[in-house]
Amino acid sequence: MPDSLPPDADLYHLMAGPEGAIGIQLLGRIDHRVAARLLKRLLADITSRDPRQVTFDLNRVTYFDDFGVLVLSELRDRLHADQVPVRIVQPPPKVAEILAMTHFDQPERCAALVPKGSGNLVLRLGDAALKMADNLRFLVSFLGSVALCSIQVVRHPRKLRLGDTIVLMQKTGVDAIPIVGMISFLLGLIMAFVSSLQLEQFGASVYVARLVALAMVSELGPIMTAIIVAGRSGSAFAAEIGTMKISEEVDALFTMGFSPTLFLVIPRMAAAMLVVPLLTLFSDFFAIMGGMVISVSMLDLTVSTYVDQTIKALSLFEFFWGLAKSVVFAALIAWIGCLRGFEVRGGSAEVGNAATSAVVSGIFLIILFDSIFAVIRSYW
């Protein structure tokens, strides 16, 4: 049997005080069932009395939820608009906890969202330009902070949080070996199979080994590894720092005199720059193994012939060129992941957006800088 709703007289008591002050004592359950009716009655009573001060006594509230917060917020905003001071007194512990969780004392943090409309075109362009300028300012500021902290760590290596760096190296590198190895092995299989279909027509099957080795070591190995790391670790960096940001742990670090960049960003960048080149080597090795499986099983090449052709195709320049690219990609992934984490504002939904943005931005930067590397190599 559903609970019956209380009559209006049982929702609150209104008491008139001296000098235009009124006190309102809320009663019983303040929830979704009575919120609309209570708000309507209180607005009518308060408006008719033209008060100079309003005090809400919550001592006799037995249940309070988000709808109760909405009722008090709406009344407070209406009274503040008329420059009438509002006080909340004697909230039970549970009610006080809910008010604190919803930041009731900070009206600017629980203000209603402004609906997006077509608006004025010039106004929207100006707003977009200001946001872009603010983002650019933060990006330059963050880049400068990372550069200064990096120089500081190079000059004083003990400032690097070695324990955190080792843990991050495990998460970024060791834990990624299975997925990097499997994808690279399959990529080597595919490359060898597709190339063999063409080279076999000209009796040049032996060059499959050279093609797989060159493509993986100088181009595909660093890129594939970087994309996998961006999906795993770049998003994780953004989510971790974003969660710390909304829980005000980053502000606490700053208040205690720690540099958030030195504390959070530098260990992640160092870990990524150390392990991603090693992951790239694993990727190259597994891709070559994948190419060998196709060459031996389908092209009748021997293992020694395949290895010999691979060694002849590779040079030290190709080897170090691929490693140099992987170091740059690692720095970009860690940097953009941390940047997106520090940009988080608002609630937990923004953490997911930051993680997604870190992956997309990371992959874009990887492709962009790989193009720059290609241009540099063409003029080498």
MIMARDO-511717 format. One record per residue (C-alpha): residue number from 1; residue in one letter; z, y, x. Coordinates in Angstrom, 2 decimals. Layout:
<pts>
+------+-------+---------+---------+---------+
: vonu : setor :       w :       v :       u :
+------+-------+---------+---------+---------+
:  NUM :     A :       Z :       Y :       X :
...
+------+-------+---------+---------+---------+
</pts>
This chain:
<pts>
+------+-------+---------+---------+---------+
: vonu : setor :       w :       v :       u :
+------+-------+---------+---------+---------+
:    1 :     M :    0.00 :    0.00 :    0.00 :
:    2 :     P :   -1.04 :    3.31 :    1.62 :
:    3 :     D :    1.62 :    5.89 :    2.42 :
:    4 :     S :    1.83 :    8.71 :   -0.11 :
:    5 :     L :    1.27 :   12.21 :    1.21 :
:    6 :     P :    4.29 :   14.54 :    1.23 :
:    7 :     P :    4.27 :   17.55 :   -1.11 :
:    8 :     D :    3.59 :   20.97 :    0.39 :
:    9 :     A :    7.26 :   21.93 :    0.24 :
:   10 :     D :    8.12 :   19.06 :    2.58 :
:   11 :     L :    5.68 :   20.13 :    5.32 :
:   12 :     Y :    7.55 :   23.21 :    6.59 :
:   13 :     H :   10.27 :   25.77 :    5.91 :
:   14 :     L :    9.54 :   29.44 :    6.39 :
:   15 :     M :   12.43 :   31.81 :    7.18 :
:   16 :     A :   12.16 :   35.60 :    7.42 :
:   17 :     G :   14.03 :   37.26 :   10.29 :
:   18 :     P :   14.80 :   40.86 :   11.28 :
:   19 :     E :   12.15 :   43.37 :   12.32 :
:   20 :     G :    9.19 :   41.41 :   10.92 :
:   21 :     A :    9.97 :   38.17 :   12.74 :
:   22 :     I :    9.47 :   34.90 :   10.89 :
:   23 :     G :   10.52 :   31.37 :   11.80 :
:   24 :     I :    8.58 :   28.28 :   10.72 :
:   25 :     Q :   10.26 :   24.91 :   10.90 :
:   26 :     L :    7.74 :   22.04 :   10.76 :
:   27 :     L :    8.95 :   18.85 :    9.07 :
:   28 :     G :    8.14 :   15.14 :    9.30 :
:   29 :     R :    4.78 :   13.78 :   10.42 :
:   30 :     I :    2.18 :   16.26 :   11.61 :
:   31 :     D :   -0.97 :   14.15 :   11.80 :
:   32 :     H :   -4.53 :   13.91 :   10.48 :
:   33 :     R :   -3.39 :   13.37 :    6.90 :
:   34 :     V :   -1.65 :   16.71 :    6.52 :
:   35 :     A :   -3.21 :   18.86 :    9.26 :
:   36 :     A :   -5.87 :   20.60 :    7.16 :
:   37 :     R :   -3.51 :   21.27 :    4.22 :
:   38 :     L :   -0.71 :   22.46 :    6.51 :
:   39 :     L :   -3.00 :   24.83 :    8.38 :
:   40 :     K :   -4.36 :   26.31 :    5.16 :
:   41 :     R :   -0.87 :   26.90 :    3.67 :
:   42 :     L :    0.58 :   28.33 :    6.87 :
:   43 :     L :   -2.33 :   30.72 :    7.38 :
:   44 :     A :   -1.93 :   32.00 :    3.84 :
:   45 :     D :    1.87 :   32.44 :    4.20 :
:   46 :     I :    1.71 :   34.08 :    7.63 :
:   47 :     T :   -1.13 :   36.44 :    6.70 :
:   48 :     S :    0.63 :   37.60 :    3.53 :
:   49 :     R :    3.79 :   38.56 :    5.48 :
:   50 :     D :    2.09 :   40.52 :    8.34 :
:   51 :     P :    4.67 :   39.32 :   10.93 :
:   52 :     R :    5.61 :   40.99 :   14.24 :
:   53 :     Q :    6.67 :   37.70 :   15.86 :
:   54 :     V :    6.32 :   34.03 :   14.87 :
:   55 :     T :    8.53 :   31.17 :   16.08 :
:   56 :     F :    7.63 :   27.52 :   15.45 :
:   57 :     D :   10.65 :   25.21 :   15.42 :
:   58 :     L :    9.60 :   21.58 :   16.07 :
:   59 :     N :   13.09 :   20.06 :   16.09 :
:   60 :     R :   12.55 :   18.11 :   12.86 :
:   61 :     V :    9.06 :   16.81 :   13.63 :
:   62 :     T :    9.13 :   13.00 :   13.56 :
:   63 :     Y :    5.50 :   12.36 :   14.56 :
:   64 :     F :    2.98 :   14.59 :   16.31 :
:   65 :     D :   -0.58 :   13.90 :   17.51 :
:   66 :     D :   -3.76 :   15.74 :   18.47 :
:   67 :     F :   -4.15 :   17.12 :   14.96 :
:   68 :     G :   -0.73 :   18.75 :   15.27 :
:   69 :     V :   -1.87 :   20.38 :   18.51 :
:   70 :     L :   -5.00 :   21.64 :   16.76 :
:   71 :     V :   -2.89 :   23.18 :   13.96 :
:   72 :     L :   -0.64 :   25.00 :   16.44 :
:   73 :     S :   -3.60 :   26.06 :   18.59 :
:   74 :     E :   -5.47 :   27.51 :   15.62 :
:   75 :     L :   -2.38 :   29.43 :   14.42 :
:   76 :     R :   -1.64 :   30.67 :   17.93 :
:   77 :     D :   -5.22 :   31.92 :   18.45 :
:   78 :     R :   -5.24 :   33.71 :   15.07 :
:   79 :     L :   -1.89 :   35.38 :   15.79 :
:   80 :     H :   -2.85 :   36.31 :   19.36 :
:   81 :     A :   -5.99 :   37.95 :   17.98 :
:   82 :     D :   -3.65 :   40.20 :   15.94 :
:   83 :     Q :   -1.44 :   40.69 :   19.03 :
:   84 :     V :    1.44 :   38.78 :   17.45 :
:   85 :     P :    3.60 :   36.87 :   19.99 :
:   86 :     V :    4.14 :   33.15 :   19.31 :
:   87 :     R :    7.01 :   30.93 :   20.51 :
:   88 :     I :    7.44 :   27.15 :   20.37 :
:   89 :     V :   11.10 :   26.06 :   20.35 :
:   90 :     Q :   13.00 :   22.77 :   20.36 :
:   91 :     P :   10.08 :   20.35 :   20.73 :
:   92 :     P :   11.24 :   16.72 :   20.89 :
:   93 :     P :   10.40 :   14.99 :   24.21 :
:   94 :     K :    7.33 :   13.19 :   22.82 :
:   95 :     V :    5.99 :   16.39 :   21.27 :
:   96 :     A :    6.61 :   18.33 :   24.49 :
:   97 :     E :    4.72 :   15.63 :   26.42 :
:   98 :     I :    1.70 :   15.88 :   24.11 :
:   99 :     L :    1.69 :   19.68 :   24.34 :
:  100 :     A :    1.82 :   19.46 :   28.15 :
:  101 :     M :   -1.00 :   16.89 :   28.28 :
:  102 :     T :   -3.25 :   19.13 :   26.19 :
:  103 :     H :   -2.36 :   22.23 :   28.28 :
:  104 :     F :   -1.13 :   24.05 :   25.19 :
:  105 :     D :    0.44 :   26.76 :   27.37 :
:  106 :     Q :   -2.96 :   27.52 :   28.89 :
:  107 :     P :   -5.22 :   28.60 :   25.99 :
:  108 :     E :   -8.21 :   29.06 :   28.28 :
:  109 :     R :   -8.14 :   25.33 :   29.20 :
:  110 :     C :   -8.16 :   24.05 :   25.62 :
:  111 :     A :  -10.56 :   26.58 :   24.13 :
:  112 :     A :  -13.25 :   25.22 :   21.83 :
:  113 :     L :  -16.67 :   24.65 :   23.34 :
:  114 :     V :  -19.22 :   27.30 :   22.50 :
:  115 :     P :  -22.20 :   25.66 :   20.76 :
:  116 :     K :  -25.46 :   25.97 :   22.59 :
:  117 :     G :  -28.01 :   27.97 :   20.68 :
:  118 :     S :  -31.37 :   29.45 :   21.36 :
:  119 :     G :  -29.72 :   32.78 :   22.29 :
:  120 :     N :  -31.36 :   35.60 :   24.09 :
:  121 :     L :  -33.93 :   34.48 :   26.67 :
:  122 :     V :  -32.94 :   37.16 :   29.19 :
:  123 :     L :  -29.26 :   36.27 :   28.72 :
:  124 :     R :  -29.95 :   32.58 :   29.32 :
:  125 :     L :  -32.06 :   33.29 :   32.39 :
:  126 :     G :  -29.33 :   35.52 :   33.76 :
:  127 :     D :  -26.70 :   32.90 :   33.07 :
:  128 :     A :  -28.80 :   30.22 :   34.77 :
:  129 :     A :  -29.39 :   32.49 :   37.76 :
:  130 :     L :  -25.67 :   33.19 :   38.12 :
:  131 :     K :  -24.85 :   29.48 :   37.96 :
:  132 :     M :  -27.51 :   28.72 :   40.56 :
:  133 :     A :  -26.16 :   31.46 :   42.82 :
:  134 :     D :  -22.63 :   30.14 :   42.40 :
:  135 :     N :  -23.77 :   26.58 :   43.24 :
:  136 :     L :  -25.67 :   27.85 :   46.28 :
:  137 :     R :  -22.61 :   29.77 :   47.45 :
:  138 :     F :  -20.44 :   26.67 :   47.11 :
:  139 :     L :  -23.05 :   24.51 :   48.89 :
:  140 :     V :  -23.24 :   26.90 :   51.87 :
:  141 :     S :  -19.46 :   27.19 :   51.96 :
:  142 :     F :  -19.06 :   23.40 :   51.90 :
:  143 :     L :  -21.72 :   22.94 :   54.59 :
:  144 :     G :  -19.96 :   25.46 :   56.82 :
:  145 :     S :  -16.60 :   23.80 :   56.23 :
:  146 :     V :  -18.00 :   20.38 :   57.18 :
:  147 :     A :  -19.61 :   21.82 :   60.33 :
:  148 :     L :  -16.38 :   23.53 :   61.44 :
:  149 :     C :  -14.27 :   20.41 :   60.78 :
:  150 :     S :  -16.78 :   18.24 :   62.65 :
:  151 :     I :  -16.56 :   20.51 :   65.69 :
:  152 :     Q :  -12.78 :   20.42 :   65.40 :
:  153 :     V :  -12.77 :   16.59 :   65.39 :
:  154 :     V :  -15.17 :   16.41 :   68.35 :
:  155 :     R :  -12.90 :   18.70 :   70.38 :
:  156 :     H :   -9.69 :   16.99 :   69.19 :
:  157 :     P :  -10.53 :   13.36 :   68.25 :
:  158 :     R :   -6.92 :   12.63 :   67.24 :
:  159 :     K :   -7.42 :   14.79 :   64.15 :
:  160 :     L :   -9.74 :   12.13 :   62.72 :
:  161 :     R :   -7.85 :    9.90 :   60.27 :
:  162 :     L :   -8.66 :    6.65 :   62.06 :
:  163 :     G :   -6.97 :    4.34 :   59.53 :
:  164 :     D :   -8.90 :    5.80 :   56.60 :
:  165 :     T :  -12.12 :    5.73 :   58.62 :
:  166 :     I :  -11.75 :    2.00 :   59.36 :
:  167 :     V :  -11.06 :    1.20 :   55.70 :
:  168 :     L :  -14.10 :    3.24 :   54.66 :
:  169 :     M :  -16.22 :    1.49 :   57.30 :
:  170 :     Q :  -15.30 :   -1.81 :   55.69 :
:  171 :     K :  -16.14 :   -0.59 :   52.18 :
:  172 :     T :  -19.38 :    1.10 :   53.25 :
:  173 :     G :  -20.61 :   -1.41 :   55.78 :
:  174 :     V :  -19.04 :   -4.87 :   55.68 :
:  175 :     D :  -18.96 :   -5.11 :   51.89 :
:  176 :     A :  -22.62 :   -4.06 :   51.69 :
:  177 :     I :  -23.94 :   -6.76 :   54.05 :
:  178 :     P :  -24.65 :   -9.40 :   51.33 :
:  179 :     I :  -26.70 :   -7.10 :   49.11 :
:  180 :     V :  -28.52 :   -5.48 :   52.07 :
:  181 :     G :  -29.30 :   -8.88 :   53.55 :
:  182 :     M :  -30.56 :  -10.38 :   50.30 :
:  183 :     I :  -32.78 :   -7.41 :   49.37 :
:  184 :     S :  -34.19 :   -7.14 :   52.89 :
:  185 :     F :  -34.92 :  -10.86 :   53.06 :
:  186 :     L :  -36.82 :  -10.69 :   49.75 :
:  187 :     L :  -38.63 :   -7.56 :   50.91 :
:  188 :     G :  -39.75 :   -9.38 :   54.08 :
:  189 :     L :  -40.96 :  -12.29 :   51.94 :
:  190 :     I :  -43.00 :  -10.01 :   49.71 :
:  191 :     M :  -44.50 :   -8.01 :   52.58 :
:  192 :     A :  -45.54 :  -11.15 :   54.43 :
:  193 :     F :  -46.99 :  -12.76 :   51.31 :
:  194 :     V :  -49.02 :   -9.72 :   50.23 :
:  195 :     S :  -50.30 :   -8.96 :   53.72 :
:  196 :     S :  -51.23 :  -12.59 :   54.32 :
:  197 :     L :  -53.55 :  -12.55 :   51.30 :
:  198 :     Q :  -55.69 :   -9.91 :   53.04 :
:  199 :     L :  -55.30 :  -10.81 :   56.72 :
:  200 :     E :  -56.03 :  -14.50 :   56.13 :
:  201 :     Q :  -59.57 :  -13.62 :   55.00 :
:  202 :     F :  -60.29 :  -12.23 :   58.47 :
:  203 :     G :  -58.47 :  -14.96 :   60.38 :
:  204 :     A :  -55.79 :  -12.49 :   61.41 :
:  205 :     S :  -52.76 :  -14.21 :   59.89 :
:  206 :     V :  -50.94 :  -13.96 :   63.18 :
:  207 :     Y :  -50.64 :  -10.20 :   62.69 :
:  208 :     V :  -48.41 :  -10.67 :   59.65 :
:  209 :     A :  -45.44 :  -10.83 :   62.03 :
:  210 :     R :  -46.40 :   -7.52 :   63.66 :
:  211 :     L :  -46.88 :   -5.81 :   60.31 :
:  212 :     V :  -43.49 :   -6.92 :   58.94 :
:  213 :     A :  -41.65 :   -6.00 :   62.14 :
:  214 :     L :  -43.21 :   -2.54 :   62.50 :
:  215 :     A :  -42.86 :   -1.62 :   58.84 :
:  216 :     M :  -39.23 :   -2.67 :   58.62 :
:  217 :     V :  -37.90 :   -1.35 :   61.93 :
:  218 :     S :  -39.49 :    2.08 :   61.80 :
:  219 :     E :  -39.72 :    2.82 :   58.07 :
:  220 :     L :  -38.58 :    0.46 :   55.35 :
:  221 :     G :  -35.40 :   -0.84 :   57.00 :
:  222 :     P :  -33.71 :    2.59 :   57.34 :
:  223 :     I :  -34.91 :    3.74 :   53.90 :
:  224 :     M :  -33.91 :    0.59 :   51.97 :
:  225 :     T :  -30.53 :    0.47 :   53.65 :
:  226 :     A :  -29.90 :    4.15 :   52.97 :
:  227 :     I :  -30.86 :    3.79 :   49.28 :
:  228 :     I :  -28.48 :    0.84 :   48.86 :
:  229 :     V :  -25.67 :    2.76 :   50.58 :
:  230 :     A :  -26.37 :    5.82 :   48.41 :
:  231 :     G :  -26.05 :    3.67 :   45.28 :
:  232 :     R :  -22.85 :    1.97 :   46.42 :
:  233 :     S :  -20.95 :    4.35 :   48.65 :
:  234 :     G :  -22.42 :    7.77 :   47.79 :
:  235 :     S :  -21.46 :    7.34 :   44.16 :
:  236 :     A :  -18.06 :    5.94 :   45.17 :
:  237 :     F :  -17.36 :    8.98 :   47.38 :
:  238 :     A :  -18.22 :   11.34 :   44.49 :
:  239 :     A :  -16.09 :    9.38 :   42.01 :
:  240 :     E :  -13.07 :    9.14 :   44.33 :
:  241 :     I :  -13.03 :   12.81 :   45.24 :
:  242 :     G :  -13.89 :   13.86 :   41.68 :
:  243 :     T :  -10.94 :   11.88 :   40.33 :
:  244 :     M :   -8.68 :   13.48 :   42.93 :
:  245 :     K :  -10.04 :   16.87 :   41.93 :
:  246 :     I :   -9.28 :   16.55 :   38.20 :
:  247 :     S :   -5.84 :   15.08 :   38.94 :
:  248 :     E :   -5.19 :   18.14 :   41.16 :
:  249 :     E :   -4.57 :   16.03 :   44.27 :
:  250 :     V :   -7.10 :   18.12 :   46.19 :
:  251 :     D :   -5.23 :   21.29 :   45.20 :
:  252 :     A :   -2.00 :   19.64 :   46.33 :
:  253 :     L :   -3.53 :   18.92 :   49.75 :
:  254 :     F :   -4.59 :   22.55 :   50.07 :
:  255 :     T :   -1.13 :   23.76 :   48.97 :
:  256 :     M :    0.57 :   21.57 :   51.58 :
:  257 :     G :   -1.58 :   23.08 :   54.32 :
:  258 :     F :   -4.06 :   20.20 :   54.78 :
:  259 :     S :   -7.77 :   20.83 :   54.94 :
:  260 :     P :   -9.40 :   18.76 :   52.14 :
:  261 :     T :  -12.62 :   18.66 :   54.15 :
:  262 :     L :  -10.90 :   17.34 :   57.26 :
:  263 :     F :   -8.75 :   14.97 :   55.18 :
:  264 :     L :  -11.40 :   13.56 :   52.83 :
:  265 :     V :  -14.92 :   14.36 :   53.99 :
:  266 :     I :  -14.92 :   13.82 :   57.75 :
:  267 :     P :  -13.60 :   10.20 :   57.60 :
:  268 :     R :  -16.28 :    9.33 :   55.05 :
:  269 :     M :  -19.05 :   10.90 :   57.08 :
:  270 :     A :  -17.84 :    9.26 :   60.29 :
:  271 :     A :  -17.59 :    5.84 :   58.62 :
:  272 :     A :  -21.07 :    6.11 :   57.11 :
:  273 :     M :  -22.69 :    7.34 :   60.35 :
:  274 :     L :  -21.14 :    4.45 :   62.27 :
:  275 :     V :  -21.94 :    1.55 :   59.94 :
:  276 :     V :  -25.29 :    2.49 :   58.37 :
:  277 :     P :  -27.21 :    2.03 :   61.68 :
:  278 :     L :  -25.61 :   -1.42 :   62.00 :
:  279 :     L :  -26.57 :   -2.21 :   58.41 :
:  280 :     T :  -30.11 :   -1.14 :   59.26 :
:  281 :     L :  -30.19 :   -3.67 :   62.09 :
:  282 :     F :  -29.07 :   -6.37 :   59.64 :
:  283 :     S :  -31.77 :   -5.25 :   57.23 :
:  284 :     D :  -34.46 :   -5.48 :   59.93 :
:  285 :     F :  -33.27 :   -8.92 :   61.00 :
:  286 :     F :  -33.19 :  -10.39 :   57.48 :
:  287 :     A :  -36.60 :   -8.91 :   56.60 :
:  288 :     I :  -38.12 :  -10.46 :   59.72 :
:  289 :     M :  -36.54 :  -13.77 :   58.73 :
:  290 :     G :  -38.11 :  -13.45 :   55.29 :
:  291 :     G :  -41.52 :  -12.81 :   56.85 :
:  292 :     M :  -41.01 :  -15.82 :   59.11 :
:  293 :     V :  -40.39 :  -18.12 :   56.13 :
:  294 :     I :  -43.75 :  -17.16 :   54.59 :
:  295 :     S :  -45.61 :  -17.30 :   57.90 :
:  296 :     V :  -44.30 :  -20.73 :   58.83 :
:  297 :     S :  -44.58 :  -22.28 :   55.37 :
:  298 :     M :  -47.90 :  -20.78 :   54.20 :
:  299 :     L :  -49.81 :  -19.61 :   57.29 :
:  300 :     D :  -49.08 :  -22.54 :   59.60 :
:  301 :     L :  -47.66 :  -20.28 :   62.29 :
:  302 :     T :  -44.97 :  -21.68 :   64.55 :
:  303 :     V :  -41.58 :  -20.03 :   64.90 :
:  304 :     S :  -42.20 :  -19.26 :   68.57 :
:  305 :     T :  -45.55 :  -17.60 :   67.76 :
:  306 :     Y :  -43.95 :  -15.48 :   65.04 :
:  307 :     V :  -41.09 :  -14.37 :   67.32 :
:  308 :     D :  -43.51 :  -13.67 :   70.18 :
:  309 :     Q :  -45.72 :  -11.48 :   67.95 :
:  310 :     T :  -42.66 :   -9.65 :   66.61 :
:  311 :     I :  -41.39 :   -8.84 :   70.11 :
:  312 :     K :  -44.84 :   -7.64 :   71.21 :
:  313 :     A :  -45.09 :   -5.34 :   68.18 :
:  314 :     L :  -41.77 :   -3.61 :   68.72 :
:  315 :     S :  -40.92 :   -1.08 :   71.40 :
:  316 :     L :  -37.70 :    0.67 :   72.31 :
:  317 :     F :  -39.08 :    3.84 :   70.78 :
:  318 :     E :  -39.57 :    2.17 :   67.38 :
:  319 :     F :  -36.12 :    0.64 :   67.59 :
:  320 :     F :  -34.28 :    3.89 :   68.38 :
:  321 :     W :  -36.47 :    5.90 :   66.00 :
:  322 :     G :  -35.30 :    3.74 :   63.11 :
:  323 :     L :  -31.67 :    3.99 :   64.21 :
:  324 :     A :  -31.87 :    7.79 :   64.55 :
:  325 :     K :  -33.21 :    8.06 :   61.01 :
:  326 :     S :  -30.44 :    5.85 :   59.66 :
:  327 :     V :  -27.78 :    8.09 :   61.25 :
:  328 :     V :  -29.28 :   11.16 :   59.58 :
:  329 :     F :  -29.57 :    9.35 :   56.24 :
:  330 :     A :  -25.92 :    8.27 :   56.48 :
:  331 :     A :  -24.76 :   11.84 :   57.09 :
:  332 :     L :  -26.79 :   13.06 :   54.10 :
:  333 :     I :  -25.43 :   10.34 :   51.78 :
:  334 :     A :  -21.80 :   11.00 :   52.69 :
:  335 :     W :  -22.23 :   14.78 :   52.59 :
:  336 :     I :  -23.90 :   14.91 :   49.18 :
:  337 :     G :  -21.46 :   12.36 :   47.74 :
:  338 :     C :  -18.45 :   14.42 :   48.83 :
:  339 :     L :  -20.10 :   17.65 :   47.68 :
:  340 :     R :  -20.67 :   16.27 :   44.17 :
:  341 :     G :  -17.06 :   15.11 :   44.09 :
:  342 :     F :  -15.74 :   18.56 :   44.97 :
:  343 :     E :  -17.98 :   20.13 :   42.31 :
:  344 :     V :  -16.24 :   18.21 :   39.50 :
:  345 :     R :  -14.70 :   20.45 :   36.88 :
:  346 :     G :  -13.07 :   19.48 :   33.60 :
:  347 :     G :  -12.33 :   15.90 :   32.49 :
:  348 :     S :  -13.14 :   12.33 :   33.40 :
:  349 :     A :  -16.65 :   12.52 :   31.93 :
:  350 :     E :  -17.59 :   14.86 :   34.76 :
:  351 :     V :  -16.64 :   12.18 :   37.30 :
:  352 :     G :  -19.38 :    9.89 :   35.96 :
:  353 :     N :  -21.89 :   12.74 :   36.03 :
:  354 :     A :  -20.92 :   13.52 :   39.62 :
:  355 :     A :  -21.42 :    9.88 :   40.67 :
:  356 :     T :  -24.84 :    9.78 :   39.03 :
:  357 :     S :  -25.81 :   13.10 :   40.57 :
:  358 :     A :  -24.68 :   11.88 :   44.01 :
:  359 :     V :  -27.03 :    8.87 :   43.80 :
:  360 :     V :  -30.01 :   10.88 :   42.56 :
:  361 :     S :  -29.47 :   13.70 :   45.07 :
:  362 :     G :  -28.89 :   11.22 :   47.89 :
:  363 :     I :  -32.14 :    9.33 :   47.24 :
:  364 :     F :  -34.03 :   12.63 :   46.98 :
:  365 :     L :  -32.65 :   13.81 :   50.33 :
:  366 :     I :  -33.47 :   10.46 :   51.95 :
:  367 :     I :  -37.12 :   10.67 :   50.86 :
:  368 :     L :  -37.32 :   14.36 :   51.79 :
:  369 :     F :  -35.96 :   13.86 :   55.29 :
:  370 :     D :  -38.08 :   10.75 :   55.81 :
:  371 :     S :  -41.11 :   12.93 :   55.11 :
:  372 :     I :  -39.83 :   15.44 :   57.66 :
:  373 :     F :  -39.42 :   12.63 :   60.19 :
:  374 :     A :  -43.02 :   11.54 :   59.52 :
:  375 :     V :  -44.28 :   15.07 :   60.19 :
:  376 :     I :  -42.23 :   15.29 :   63.41 :
:  377 :     R :  -43.60 :   11.96 :   64.58 :
:  378 :     S :  -47.17 :   13.03 :   63.93 :
:  379 :     Y :  -46.69 :   15.87 :   66.45 :
:  380 :     W :  -44.64 :   13.81 :   68.91 :
+------+-------+---------+---------+---------+
</pts>
